[in-house]
Structures are given as C-alpha cells and as structure tokens.
C-alpha cells in the first residue's frame, strides 16, 4: 500500500486534531501527522489522491499533494 504525502498548513495541535477528525471519517485509512513539518502521510487502498486531498481541505487549511512515498 503506497503512502501519499500531503502538505497541510497546520500551526497547532488544534489543526492536527482537525486533520484527525476529517480522516477518521474515511474507512480504510491509516495516517501519520507530522505537525512540525506540516505534513500528513496517508495509506489507503480505497481512496484516490483527489479524494484524500478534498478531505484534507475540509479542515479549512491549505492542503497540497506532495507525492508518493514507498
């Protein structure tokens, strides 16, 4: 399962909690939040990069797809 890396403009614990909240609504998603570097690594076989990016944008924060990490 590839890991997709995203930039999310998180500045505090509340921001990372918002990311956790939106991602926890998706089935079959594993993720790691790197708050100091403003990155989120997501693993999912069910969801496209576009769907994951759209979900991250629901936090109200700027989000960008950075690429795939294997």
Steps between C-alpha positions, in 0.01 A plus 500: 500500500671825391526795733381831362660813642307825542589847624238643737549848645473391865628738766376343824353193668151620406597488133629144527183405689296634206701277264439202729128580510450510121722198426339284769171526309650311204505120516828314434735792563824494697682828554786669682498870577834685511395831655846669514553439127133555407473164325250216504583151371194299403464132403179383335407241240145634465545873447657698215748782555229743388257367762764521774595855401134604489454353849806684638368829359187456713717608795501853357879488474709526186579147378718377212599161368877451521539155350518129568739343753567128477 
